[in-house]
Amino acid sequence: MSAALQPSVLADLTEACGVSPGQVCEWVFDATGSNFWSNAADWAIERPLRILIVVLVALVVSRLVGRTIDSFVKRIVEEDAAPAGRLQRSGAGRYLRSERSGVRRSERANTIGSVLRSLATAIIWGFALLTILGELSINLGPLIAGAGIAGVAIGFGAQTIVRDFLTGLFMLMEDQFGVGDIIDAGEVTGTVEKVSLRTTTLRDVSGTVWHIPNGEMTRVANMSQIWSRAVLDVEVAYDCDLRFAEGVIQQVANDMYADPEWGGDEIMEPPEVWGVQNLGADGVAIRLVVKTKPSTQWSVERELRLRLKEA
């Protein structure tokens, strides 16, 4: 515009519409030459239009990111569920993964998706809010500086909580354990009653409930995934015929495996006598191993001890 090249007109335009004038403000200034109407057009039309564009872009990006997260979480769950179809069937023809496992995977997927969507939404709309504040001519320098200082202070004060949340997120994504699993978390062993992003709740064998921050669990032993194993070391006297003792132990275990109440459900495969495990001070230990359904190894061990004593 030729008039815009004149220093006096350019100064008036800058005074009315700012250093970077919008198209609408410039049009109104050209038509009226009025600072008031140019400024009013900028606030009533130009800036709301730019803010609307920012909001629409944020909505579109948020929707696309949400779909990407849903697809990512779905792929994680499908990859986790795929091995279930290849698991061995028990004698009764039941899959090791029950309907509860499907519910657990669904809950895990919902939790992971919710966290990632919330994080993505906060980041996208945070940038959108900063852009909108800039459009309203609000000086963002002090706000950003204050937020940075507050973020550093909160980060130092809440680093343990952040560690717990990050650990919980990875535990959920990797499906290390879930509600109903029996785990050894170091100082305590028990059944998982609740898993959140910050803490894991266990109930031990005495009924005590433990709340453990996820960041403090440096290693976890899961005793309830896919299959378990009952291991018994049966001691016999030194003057005992070891081969005869092994035969008795094997026969007792085979009879239990043939029992419809135990075999094919709790006991997955024929038991095996591995042989002499230890030469102790008072006797010779013969090891018997039985592959069992998850979390049933202790009941199988107790029943085997009873039957061995009776034999």
Secondary structure, 3 states (H helix, E strand, C coil): CCHHHCHHHHHHHHHHHCCCCCHHHHHHHHHHCCHHHHHHHHHHHHHHHHHHHHHHHHHHHHHHHHHHHHHHHHHHHHHHHHHHHHCCCCCCCCCCCCHHHHHHHHHHHHHHHHHHHHHHHHHHHHHHHHHHHHHCCCCHHHHHHHHHHHHHHHHHHCHHHHHHHHHHHHHHHHCCCCCCCEEECCCCEEEEEEECCCEEEEECCCCCEEEEEHHHCCCCEECCCCCEEEEEEEEECCCCCHHHHHHHHHHHHHHHHHCCCCECCCECCCCEEEEEEEECCCCEEEEEEEEECCCCHHHHHHHHHHHHHHC
